[in-house]
Every structure is written in structure tokens, then in C-alpha cells.
């Protein structure tokens, strides 16, 4: 991955919480990703698991690790990701969002859910980069999340890495839980191919209308919160960014773990 003068923005698929522990193509990709980027002075990460009715920013100075899942092996619940927060930056982000008319709010006691710490633990295992979590709106549109990203576009030039953490194809009800190496079904492959095509072409109009235009959109995302971080990352990259696919893999059939850099 080329190292740009400015930080790119990223969309990462965080998959199952077991991504934190298991050896997998997606895990190995994340292990090397942090070393390939300029070192950020802070990370702002929009997580599919931080869901609110309006943009919300976590401002705790020492955010706790949240194990927001059940039924996994005990070692997963013992993991802590003790990255510091940065309350001042969180306040500035909330102010930028509010100045853009987005009615943002600061939540000063918010922790780091697994959409945050699973990828960051593999990218930056030393946990010494300040992290500011950002919410998504499960009933919001792609355009609304793109606007959230646009309000934060200047962060790229301030040494701050903006990440959207979600899932490229995310329908837990259709996973083949018995076969990790199951082939991707056609409905998921067609949706993925359409998204890749529009991202590569920079077709923002089509992407923002993905729910009506993409094949099998509702099947790929019965609920939208795992795709919305992509639009935050896309908006935060500035005007007419180039989308680069930096990882492609899938698990259990349709759990697509694709990742993108926008610069």
C-alpha cells in the first residue's frame, strides 16, 4: 500500500469478534495495515455498533473496552484495549458536526465496542494512539452519513486517521455457520461486484442510492448500520477521492470482509 502525503480514510470490515484472535486472511491484513500508514496522532472511528438517533462522539479520557456480544470463547472477554481517549478532539469533532447542521452530541462516558477494538487491536496492538469513537444512525441514509464524513474531511490534514468500521456484506441470518470456507452465494457476490464497480468509478450518486440500485441490497444488508461507516469514510476523504480496494476475503459464505482506502 503506497504511503500518501496525507492520511487516507479507511473502511474496514470487522467481521466476527473472533477476528481479534483467529488467524485469517482478514486478520493478517489488519496486522500489517497499521505499519503501512503514516503514524496518526489520533484515530476517529465510526462503528456499526455505536448506534444513535443523531451523530454522537465519545469523549471519555480513558474509554473502557466493551464486550458487546455473547456466546464466544472466554478468552475473547478477557481482552482489553486500553487506548486513551482525547476529550478535546471529541469536543472539536462534535462542534464541527454541529456547525454543519448535524445536531451532534458528546457522550463523555462512552467505551470502545468491538467494532472499534477488534480492528485496532490488530492494527495498533500497543494501544497508545488516542481513539475517538463516532456513532452511526441505524435509520439514517447513506447521504446523511456521507455528510457526517464531509464535516470531518479536514482531519486528514491534521494527522488524524478516520476509519469506518462495519461490514461490506452483513446478513447474519444467511451465514453458513458450519463452514468457514463456504463459497460466497451469488446474491452476495452480485451485490459486492456492484459496490466495487461504483466505488472504482467514483459514482457517488449511485452509491448514495445503493439501497434502491444495488442488486440484492436488502438481502446483503437487512439492516443498514454495517454499511453506513463506508459512507462516513468516503465523505471524510474530501471531494472526488480515489477508492482503492486494499483487502478482499469472506467467511461463512456471505460475510464479506472487504476493505478500502480513500485518498
DOKEGU-298904 format. One record per residue (C-alpha): x, y, z; residue in one letter. Coordinates in Angstrom, 1 decimal. Example, Ala and Ser with C-alpha at 12.3 -4.5 7.8 and 13.67 -1.06 7.14 Angstrom:
% residues 2
+--------+--------+--------+------+
|      x |      y |      z | resn |
+--------+--------+--------+------+
|   12.3 |   -4.5 |    7.8 |    A |
|   13.7 |   -1.1 |    7.1 |    S |
+--------+--------+--------+------+
END
This chain:
% residues 263
+--------+--------+--------+------+
|      x |      y |      z | resn |
+--------+--------+--------+------+
|    0.0 |    0.0 |    0.0 |    X |
|    1.5 |    3.3 |   -1.0 |    X |
|    2.1 |    5.9 |    1.7 |    X |
|    0.4 |    9.1 |    0.8 |    X |
|    1.4 |   12.6 |    1.9 |    X |
|   -2.0 |   12.9 |    3.6 |    X |
|   -3.6 |   10.2 |    5.5 |    X |
|   -6.3 |    8.2 |    3.6 |    X |
|   -9.6 |    7.4 |    5.2 |    X |
|  -10.4 |    3.7 |    5.6 |    X |
|  -13.4 |    1.4 |    5.5 |    X |
|  -12.7 |   -1.8 |    7.3 |    X |
|  -15.0 |   -4.8 |    7.7 |    X |
|  -14.6 |   -6.1 |   11.3 |    X |
|  -16.4 |   -9.4 |   10.8 |    X |
|  -16.9 |  -11.7 |   13.8 |    X |
|  -15.4 |  -10.7 |   17.2 |    X |
|  -13.2 |  -13.7 |   16.7 |    X |
|  -11.2 |  -11.7 |   14.2 |    X |
|   -9.4 |  -10.4 |   17.3 |    X |
|   -7.9 |  -13.8 |   17.9 |    X |
|   -8.1 |  -16.1 |   14.9 |    X |
|   -5.5 |  -16.5 |   12.2 |    X |
|   -7.3 |  -15.5 |    8.9 |    X |
|   -6.7 |  -13.5 |    5.7 |    X |
|   -8.6 |  -10.5 |    7.2 |    X |
|   -6.6 |  -10.7 |   10.4 |    X |
|   -3.3 |  -10.9 |    8.7 |    X |
|   -4.2 |   -8.0 |    6.5 |    X |
|   -5.0 |   -5.9 |    9.6 |    X |
|   -1.8 |   -7.0 |   11.3 |    X |
|    0.2 |   -5.3 |    8.5 |    X |
|   -2.1 |   -2.3 |    7.7 |    X |
|   -1.0 |   -0.1 |   10.6 |    X |
|    2.6 |   -0.4 |    9.6 |    X |
|    1.9 |    0.7 |    6.1 |    X |
|    0.2 |    4.0 |    7.0 |    X |
|    1.7 |    7.3 |    8.3 |    X |
|    1.6 |    7.2 |   12.1 |    X |
|   -1.6 |    9.0 |   13.2 |    X |
|   -1.8 |   11.4 |   16.1 |    X |
|   -5.3 |   10.2 |   16.8 |    X |
|   -8.0 |    7.9 |   15.3 |    X |
|  -11.6 |    8.8 |   14.8 |    X |
|  -13.6 |    5.6 |   14.1 |    X |
|  -17.3 |    5.3 |   13.2 |    X |
|  -18.5 |    1.9 |   14.4 |    X |
|  -21.6 |    0.0 |   13.3 |    X |
|  -22.1 |   -1.0 |   16.9 |    X |
|  -22.3 |    2.6 |   18.2 |    X |
|  -25.9 |    3.3 |   17.1 |    X |
|  -27.7 |    6.6 |   18.0 |    X |
|  -30.5 |    8.7 |   16.5 |    X |
|  -28.1 |   11.6 |   15.7 |    X |
|  -24.3 |   11.8 |   15.4 |    X |
|  -22.7 |   11.2 |   18.7 |    X |
|  -19.0 |   11.4 |   19.7 |    X |
|  -17.3 |    9.5 |   22.5 |    X |
|  -15.3 |   11.9 |   24.7 |    X |
|  -14.1 |    9.8 |   27.6 |    X |
|  -10.4 |   10.3 |   28.5 |    X |
|   -9.9 |    6.6 |   29.3 |    X |
|  -12.6 |    4.7 |   27.4 |    X |
|  -13.3 |    1.2 |   28.7 |    X |
|  -13.4 |   -2.0 |   26.5 |    X |
|  -16.9 |   -3.1 |   25.7 |    X |
|  -17.7 |   -6.8 |   25.1 |    X |
|  -20.9 |   -6.2 |   23.3 |    X |
|  -21.6 |   -9.9 |   22.2 |    X |
|  -22.4 |  -13.2 |   23.7 |    X |
|  -21.7 |  -16.9 |   23.2 |    X |
|  -18.0 |  -16.6 |   22.3 |    X |
|  -15.0 |  -18.4 |   23.9 |    X |
|  -13.9 |  -17.0 |   27.3 |    X |
|  -10.5 |  -15.6 |   26.1 |    X |
|  -12.4 |  -13.1 |   24.0 |    X |
|  -13.9 |  -11.5 |   27.1 |    X |
|  -10.5 |  -11.1 |   28.7 |    X |
|   -9.2 |   -8.8 |   26.0 |    X |
|   -8.7 |   -5.2 |   26.9 |    X |
|   -7.8 |   -2.4 |   24.5 |    X |
|   -6.6 |    0.4 |   26.8 |    X |
|   -6.2 |    3.1 |   24.2 |    X |
|   -6.6 |    6.6 |   25.7 |    X |
|   -9.4 |    8.9 |   24.6 |    X |
|   -9.0 |   12.5 |   23.6 |    X |
|  -11.8 |   14.6 |   25.0 |    X |
|  -10.6 |   17.9 |   23.5 |    X |
|  -10.6 |   16.4 |   20.0 |    X |
|  -14.0 |   14.8 |   20.6 |    X |
|  -15.4 |   18.2 |   21.6 |    X |
|  -13.9 |   19.7 |   18.4 |    X |
|  -15.5 |   17.0 |   16.3 |    X |
|  -18.9 |   17.4 |   17.9 |    X |
|  -18.6 |   21.2 |   17.2 |    X |
|  -17.7 |   20.6 |   13.5 |    X |
|  -20.6 |   18.3 |   13.1 |    X |
|  -23.0 |   20.8 |   14.8 |    X |
|  -21.6 |   23.6 |   12.6 |    X |
|  -22.5 |   21.5 |    9.6 |    X |
|  -26.1 |   21.4 |   10.9 |    X |
|  -25.9 |   17.8 |   12.0 |    X |
|  -27.1 |   18.3 |   15.6 |    X |
|  -24.2 |   16.3 |   17.2 |    X |
|  -23.8 |   15.4 |   20.8 |    X |
|  -20.9 |   14.5 |   23.0 |    X |
|  -21.1 |   11.3 |   25.2 |    X |
|  -18.4 |   11.6 |   27.8 |    X |
|  -18.7 |    8.1 |   29.3 |    X |
|  -18.7 |    6.0 |   26.1 |    X |
|  -16.4 |    3.0 |   25.7 |    X |
|  -14.9 |    1.2 |   22.8 |    X |
|  -17.2 |   -1.5 |   21.3 |    X |
|  -15.9 |   -4.5 |   19.3 |    X |
|  -16.3 |   -2.6 |   16.0 |    X |
|  -13.6 |   -0.3 |   17.3 |    X |
|  -11.2 |   -2.5 |   19.3 |    X |
|  -11.2 |   -5.6 |   17.2 |    X |
|   -9.6 |   -4.0 |   14.1 |    X |
|   -7.5 |   -1.5 |   16.1 |    X |
|   -6.0 |   -4.2 |   18.3 |    X |
|   -4.6 |   -5.9 |   15.2 |    X |
|   -3.5 |   -2.7 |   13.5 |    X |
|   -2.1 |   -0.9 |   16.6 |    X |
|   -1.6 |   -3.6 |   19.3 |    X |
|    0.4 |   -1.2 |   21.5 |    X |
|   -2.9 |    0.8 |   22.1 |    X |
|   -1.1 |    4.1 |   22.5 |    X |
|   -2.9 |    6.1 |   19.9 |    X |
|   -5.9 |    8.2 |   21.2 |    X |
|   -9.2 |    6.9 |   19.9 |    X |
|  -12.4 |    8.9 |   19.5 |    X |
|  -15.5 |    6.7 |   18.7 |    X |
|  -18.2 |    8.1 |   16.4 |    X |
|  -21.8 |    6.7 |   16.1 |    X |
|  -23.8 |    5.7 |   13.1 |    X |
|  -27.6 |    6.2 |   12.7 |    X |
|  -29.4 |    2.9 |   12.0 |    X |
|  -32.3 |    4.7 |   10.5 |    X |
|  -30.2 |    7.2 |    8.6 |    X |
|  -29.4 |    7.3 |    4.9 |    X |
|  -26.1 |    7.0 |    3.1 |    X |
|  -26.3 |   10.7 |    2.2 |    X |
|  -26.6 |   11.6 |    5.9 |    X |
|  -23.5 |    9.6 |    6.8 |    X |
|  -21.7 |   11.0 |    3.8 |    X |
|  -22.4 |   14.4 |    5.2 |    X |
|  -21.0 |   13.4 |    8.6 |    X |
|  -17.8 |   12.4 |    6.8 |    X |
|  -17.7 |   15.6 |    4.8 |    X |
|  -17.8 |   17.6 |    8.0 |    X |
|  -14.7 |   15.8 |    9.2 |    X |
|  -12.7 |   15.9 |    5.9 |    X |
|  -10.1 |   18.4 |    7.3 |    X |
|   -9.0 |   15.8 |    9.8 |    X |
|   -6.9 |   14.1 |    7.0 |    X |
|   -4.6 |   17.1 |    7.0 |    X |
|   -4.3 |   17.2 |   10.8 |    X |
|   -2.7 |   13.8 |   11.2 |    X |
|   -5.9 |   12.1 |   12.2 |    X |
|   -6.9 |    8.8 |   10.8 |    X |
|  -10.7 |    8.5 |   10.0 |    X |
|  -12.0 |    4.9 |    9.9 |    X |
|  -15.4 |    3.5 |    9.2 |    X |
|  -15.7 |    0.0 |   10.8 |    X |
|  -18.6 |   -2.1 |    9.6 |    X |
|  -19.2 |   -5.0 |    7.2 |    X |
|  -19.3 |   -5.0 |    3.3 |    X |
|  -21.9 |   -7.7 |    3.2 |    X |
|  -23.7 |   -8.4 |    6.5 |    X |
|  -26.6 |  -10.7 |    6.8 |    X |
|  -26.1 |  -12.9 |    9.9 |    X |
|  -29.2 |  -14.9 |    9.2 |    X |
|  -27.8 |  -16.3 |    5.9 |    X |
|  -24.3 |  -17.3 |    7.1 |    X |
|  -23.1 |  -20.9 |    6.8 |    X |
|  -22.1 |  -21.2 |   10.4 |    X |
|  -20.9 |  -24.8 |    9.9 |    X |
|  -18.4 |  -24.0 |    7.1 |    X |
|  -15.9 |  -21.1 |    7.5 |    X |
|  -14.6 |  -21.7 |    4.0 |    X |
|  -18.1 |  -21.9 |    2.3 |    X |
|  -18.3 |  -20.2 |   -1.1 |    X |
|  -19.9 |  -16.9 |   -1.5 |    X |
|  -23.5 |  -17.2 |   -2.7 |    X |
|  -24.5 |  -15.4 |   -5.9 |    X |
|  -26.7 |  -12.8 |   -4.3 |    X |
|  -23.8 |  -11.6 |   -2.1 |    X |
|  -21.3 |  -11.8 |   -5.0 |    X |
|  -23.5 |   -9.7 |   -7.2 |    X |
|  -24.0 |   -7.0 |   -4.5 |    X |
|  -20.3 |   -6.9 |   -3.8 |    X |
|  -19.4 |   -6.6 |   -7.5 |    X |
|  -21.8 |   -3.7 |   -7.9 |    X |
|  -20.4 |   -1.9 |   -5.0 |    X |
|  -16.8 |   -2.4 |   -6.2 |    X |
|  -17.7 |   -1.2 |   -9.6 |    X |
|  -19.3 |    2.0 |   -8.3 |    X |
|  -16.5 |    2.7 |   -5.8 |    X |
|  -13.9 |    2.2 |   -8.5 |    X |
|  -15.8 |    4.5 |  -10.9 |    X |
|  -16.3 |    7.2 |   -8.2 |    X |
|  -20.0 |    7.1 |   -8.9 |    X |
|  -21.2 |    8.9 |   -5.8 |    X |
|  -24.7 |    9.3 |   -7.0 |    X |
|  -25.2 |    5.6 |   -7.5 |    X |
|  -23.5 |    4.7 |   -4.2 |    X |
|  -25.7 |    7.1 |   -2.2 |    X |
|  -28.7 |    5.4 |   -3.7 |    X |
|  -27.3 |    1.9 |   -3.1 |    X |
|  -30.4 |    0.7 |   -1.3 |    X |
|  -32.5 |    1.1 |   -4.5 |    X |
|  -29.9 |    0.5 |   -7.2 |    X |
|  -27.6 |   -2.2 |   -5.9 |    X |
|  -28.7 |   -5.8 |   -6.7 |    X |
|  -29.8 |   -7.7 |   -3.6 |    X |
|  -29.3 |   -4.7 |   -1.4 |    X |
|  -31.8 |   -5.6 |    1.2 |    X |
|  -30.5 |   -9.2 |    1.3 |    X |
|  -26.9 |   -8.0 |    1.7 |    X |
|  -27.9 |   -5.6 |    4.4 |    X |
|  -31.3 |   -6.3 |    6.1 |    X |
|  -30.3 |   -3.5 |    8.4 |    X |
|  -28.0 |   -0.8 |    7.2 |    X |
|  -25.8 |    0.1 |   10.2 |    X |
|  -22.8 |   -2.1 |    9.0 |    X |
|  -22.6 |   -0.3 |    5.6 |    X |
|  -23.0 |    3.3 |    6.9 |    X |
|  -19.4 |    3.5 |    8.1 |    X |
|  -18.3 |    3.2 |    4.5 |    X |
|  -20.1 |    6.5 |    3.6 |    X |
|  -18.5 |    8.3 |    6.6 |    X |
|  -15.1 |    7.2 |    5.4 |    X |
|  -16.0 |    8.2 |    1.8 |    X |
|  -17.2 |   11.6 |    2.8 |    X |
|  -14.2 |   12.3 |    5.1 |    X |
|  -11.8 |   11.7 |    2.1 |    X |
|  -12.8 |   15.0 |    0.5 |    X |
|  -14.1 |   15.9 |   -3.0 |    X |
|  -13.8 |   13.2 |   -5.7 |    X |
|  -11.5 |   10.7 |   -3.8 |    X |
|  -10.0 |    7.7 |   -5.3 |    X |
|  -11.2 |    4.4 |   -3.9 |    X |
|   -8.6 |    1.6 |   -3.5 |    X |
|   -9.5 |   -1.9 |   -2.6 |    X |
|   -7.0 |   -2.9 |    0.0 |    X |
|   -8.4 |   -6.3 |    1.0 |    X |
|  -11.0 |   -8.8 |   -0.2 |    X |
|  -12.0 |  -12.0 |    1.6 |    X |
|  -15.1 |  -13.6 |    3.0 |    X |
|  -16.1 |  -16.1 |    5.7 |    X |
|  -19.0 |  -18.5 |    6.2 |    X |
|  -20.3 |  -17.8 |    2.7 |    X |
|  -21.5 |  -14.3 |    2.7 |    X |
|  -19.7 |  -12.4 |    5.4 |    X |
|  -17.7 |  -10.2 |    3.2 |    X |
|  -14.6 |   -8.6 |    4.8 |    X |
|  -13.6 |   -6.2 |    2.1 |    X |
|  -11.6 |   -3.0 |    3.0 |    X |
|  -11.0 |    0.2 |    1.1 |    X |
|   -8.8 |    3.2 |    1.3 |    X |
|  -10.0 |    6.6 |    0.1 |    X |
|   -7.5 |    9.3 |   -0.9 |    X |
+--------+--------+--------+------+
END
